[in-house]
Amino acid sequence: MNAERLIRMGMRMLMRKGMRKGAQIAASRGKKPDEMTPEERQQAKMAQETARKAQKTARVARRFMR
């Protein structure tokens, strides 16, 4: 493997991790679970599931658009 491929692979991994973390923060509105009420925790969990489903749908759509 050449250096460019390794750098690109590392950047993709970091971007993927960053996107997931950003989705989690957006779903929980920046609060930690112990600071949330039970209703907020449930809502954050549902938002994370919705984000996961959207990511999966986007992946499938990209596969079909090739």
Backbone as a printed PyTorch tensor [residue, N CA C, xyz], in Angstrom:
tensor([[[  0.8370,  -1.1840,   0.0000],
         [  0.0000,   0.0000,   0.0000],
         [  0.8780,   1.2420,   0.0000]],

        [[  0.4440,   2.2100,  -0.7390],
         [  1.2120,   3.4450,  -0.7270],
         [  0.6840,   4.3880,   0.3560]],

        [[  1.4520,   5.4300,   0.6050],
         [  1.1300,   6.3450,   1.7000],
         [ -0.1940,   7.0710,   1.4770]],

        [[ -0.4840,   7.4300,   0.2290],
         [ -1.7170,   8.1690,  -0.0560],
         [ -2.9520,   7.3520,   0.3010]],

        [[ -2.9340,   6.0680,  -0.0360],
         [ -4.0770,   5.1960,   0.2990],
         [ -4.2420,   5.0690,   1.8060]],

        [[ -3.1280,   4.9450,   2.5120],
         [ -3.2080,   4.8350,   3.9680],
         [ -3.7710,   6.1130,   4.5850]],

        [[ -3.3300,   7.2550,   4.0840],
         [ -3.8360,   8.5280,   4.5980],
         [ -5.3230,   8.6500,   4.3160]],

        [[ -5.7300,   8.3150,   3.0930],
         [ -7.1460,   8.3960,   2.7310],
         [ -7.9930,   7.4760,   3.6070]],

        [[ -7.4960,   6.2580,   3.8500],
         [ -8.2190,   5.3050,   4.6870],
         [ -8.3530,   5.8460,   6.1200]],

        [[ -7.2590,   6.4000,   6.6470],
         [ -7.2950,   6.9610,   7.9950],
         [ -8.2540,   8.1380,   8.0940]],

        [[ -8.2620,   8.9890,   7.0810],
         [ -9.1760,  10.1310,   7.0780],
         [-10.6300,   9.6730,   7.0260]],

        [[-10.9140,   8.6600,   6.2200],
         [-12.2850,   8.1300,   6.1490],
         [-12.7320,   7.5910,   7.4980]],

        [[-11.8240,   6.8800,   8.1640],
         [-12.1650,   6.3300,   9.4770],
         [-12.4580,   7.4450,  10.4740]],

        [[-11.6230,   8.4880,  10.4780],
         [-11.8420,   9.6140,  11.3860],
         [-13.1350,  10.3600,  11.0670]],

        [[-13.4240,  10.5500,   9.7810],
         [-14.6490,  11.2450,   9.3910],
         [-15.8790,  10.4420,   9.8150]],

        [[-15.8220,   9.1340,   9.6300],
         [-16.9420,   8.2740,  10.0120],
         [-17.1940,   8.3750,  11.5080]],

        [[-16.1020,   8.3260,  12.2860],
         [-16.2230,   8.4220,  13.7390],
         [-16.7920,   9.7830,  14.1390]],

        [[-16.3290,  10.8400,  13.4740],
         [-16.8030,  12.1860,  13.7620],
         [-18.2780,  12.3610,  13.4190]],

        [[-18.7130,  11.7890,  12.3070],
         [-20.1120,  11.8820,  11.9030],
         [-21.0150,  11.1760,  12.9130]],

        [[-20.5880,  10.0200,  13.3660],
         [-21.3830,   9.2890,  14.3640],
         [-21.4830,  10.0710,  15.6650]],

        [[-20.3630,  10.6230,  16.0960],
         [-20.3530,  11.3860,  17.3460],
         [-21.2260,  12.6300,  17.2120]],

        [[-21.1670,  13.2810,  16.0540],
         [-21.9940,  14.4610,  15.8210],
         [-23.4730,  14.1230,  15.8500]],

        [[-23.8370,  12.9780,  15.2870],
         [-25.2350,  12.5500,  15.3050],
         [-25.6910,  12.2720,  16.7400]],

        [[-24.8130,  11.6770,  17.5380],
         [-25.1570,  11.4150,  18.9410],
         [-25.3520,  12.7140,  19.7080]],

        [[-24.4730,  13.6710,  19.4900],
         [-24.5740,  14.9520,  20.1880],
         [-25.8440,  15.6800,  19.7710]],

        [[-26.1530,  15.6380,  18.4760],
         [-27.3610,  16.2950,  17.9940],
         [-28.6120,  15.6270,  18.5730]],

        [[-28.5910,  14.3060,  18.6840],
         [-29.7530,  13.5840,  19.2110],
         [-29.9750,  13.8870,  20.6880]],

        [[-28.8920,  14.0150,  21.4420],
         [-29.0360,  14.2620,  22.8820],
         [-29.0110,  15.7470,  23.2130]],

        [[-28.8980,  16.5750,  22.2030],
         [-28.8650,  18.0420,  22.3620],
         [-27.7300,  18.4850,  23.2780]],

        [[-26.6330,  17.7370,  23.2560],
         [-25.4440,  18.1200,  24.0110],
         [-25.4630,  17.7710,  25.4870]],

        [[-26.5200,  17.1230,  25.9490],
         [-26.5890,  16.7640,  27.3740],
         [-26.0700,  15.3430,  27.5820]],

        [[-25.5360,  15.1080,  28.7580],
         [-25.1160,  13.7620,  29.1260],
         [-26.3480,  13.0070,  29.6280]],

        [[-26.3860,  11.6790,  29.4720],
         [-27.5630,  10.9100,  29.8990],
         [-27.9380,  11.0900,  31.3630]],

        [[-26.9500,  11.2650,  32.2400],
         [-27.2880,  11.4250,  33.6650],
         [-27.8850,  12.7980,  33.9740]],

        [[-27.7520,  13.7660,  33.0490],
         [-28.3420,  15.0910,  33.2350],
         [-29.7540,  15.1780,  32.6690]],

        [[-30.1850,  14.1430,  31.9400],
         [-31.4850,  14.1690,  31.2660],
         [-32.5800,  13.5710,  32.1370]],

        [[-33.7970,  13.9980,  31.8510],
         [-34.9490,  13.3640,  32.4730],
         [-35.2180,  12.0680,  31.7120]],

        [[-35.9870,  11.1510,  32.2840],
         [-36.2890,   9.9050,  31.5650],
         [-36.9450,  10.1430,  30.1940]],

        [[-37.7820,  11.1730,  30.1050],
         [-38.4350,  11.4700,  28.8200],
         [-37.4070,  11.9350,  27.7930]],

        [[-36.4740,  12.7820,  28.2360],
         [-35.4300,  13.2610,  27.3280],
         [-34.5380,  12.1150,  26.8780]],

        [[-34.2380,  11.2010,  27.7980],
         [-33.4130,  10.0340,  27.4490],
         [-34.0950,   9.1870,  26.3880]],

        [[-35.3910,   8.9630,  26.5580],
         [-36.1560,   8.1790,  25.5920],
         [-36.1790,   8.8850,  24.2340]],

        [[-36.3720,  10.1950,  24.2540],
         [-36.4070,  10.9710,  23.0120],
         [-35.0460,  10.9360,  22.3100]],

        [[-33.9560,  11.0210,  23.0780],
         [-32.6110,  10.9650,  22.5020],
         [-32.3570,   9.6060,  21.8710]],

        [[-32.8260,   8.5560,  22.5390],
         [-32.6490,   7.2030,  22.0100],
         [-33.4030,   7.0410,  20.6920]],

        [[-34.6090,   7.5670,  20.6340],
         [-35.4010,   7.4920,  19.3900],
         [-34.7290,   8.3030,  18.2790]],

        [[-34.1690,   9.4510,  18.6210],
         [-33.4830,  10.2820,  17.6270],
         [-32.2470,   9.5660,  17.0900]],

        [[-31.5280,   8.8630,  17.9600],
         [-30.3590,   8.1060,  17.5130],
         [-30.7740,   6.9750,  16.5790]],

        [[-31.8690,   6.2880,  16.9030],
         [-32.3620,   5.2310,  16.0220],
         [-32.7630,   5.7880,  14.6630]],

        [[-33.4240,   6.9360,  14.6750],
         [-33.8300,   7.5760,  13.4230],
         [-32.6060,   7.9610,  12.5990]],

        [[-31.5810,   8.4900,  13.2450],
         [-30.3530,   8.8610,  12.5380],
         [-29.6830,   7.6190,  11.9530]],

        [[-29.6680,   6.5240,  12.7060],
         [-29.0780,   5.2760,  12.2200],
         [-29.8190,   4.7600,  10.9890]],

        [[-31.1620,   4.8310,  11.0400],
         [-31.9640,   4.3980,   9.8950],
         [-31.7100,   5.2860,   8.6810]],

        [[-31.5660,   6.5890,   8.9070],
         [-31.2910,   7.5200,   7.8020],
         [-29.9330,   7.2170,   7.1760]],

        [[-28.9310,   6.9150,   8.0020],
         [-27.6110,   6.5830,   7.4810],
         [-27.6640,   5.3050,   6.6560]],

        [[-28.4070,   4.3240,   7.1420],
         [-28.5370,   3.0630,   6.4210],
         [-29.2460,   3.2670,   5.0850]],

        [[-30.3020,   4.0840,   5.0980],
         [-31.0330,   4.3890,   3.8700],
         [-30.1330,   5.1180,   2.8760]],

        [[-29.3250,   6.0380,   3.3590],
         [-28.4050,   6.7660,   2.4840],
         [-27.3950,   5.8150,   1.8580]],

        [[-26.9070,   4.8570,   2.6440],
         [-25.9620,   3.8640,   2.1200],
         [-26.5930,   3.0390,   1.0020]],

        [[-27.8240,   2.5900,   1.2400],
         [-28.5300,   1.7900,   0.2290],
         [-28.7730,   2.6270,  -1.0220]],

        [[-29.1650,   3.8790,  -0.8410],
         [-29.4230,   4.7610,  -1.9860],
         [-28.1500,   4.9760,  -2.7970]],

        [[-27.0170,   5.1650,  -2.1180],
         [-25.7480,   5.3390,  -2.8380],
         [-25.4030,   4.0940,  -3.6420]],

        [[-25.6980,   2.9330,  -3.0570],
         [-25.4090,   1.6660,  -3.7460],
         [-26.2240,   1.5560,  -5.0230]],

        [[-27.4920,   1.9850,  -4.9730],
         [-28.3500,   1.8950,  -6.1570],
         [-28.0410,   2.9790,  -7.1840]],

        [[-27.4490,   4.0810,  -6.7710],
         [-27.1530,   5.1800,  -7.6820],
         [-25.8870,   4.9700,  -8.4810]],

        [[-25.1540,   3.9360,  -8.1900],
         [-23.8850,   3.6890,  -8.9220],
         [-24.1340,   3.3680, -10.3500]]])
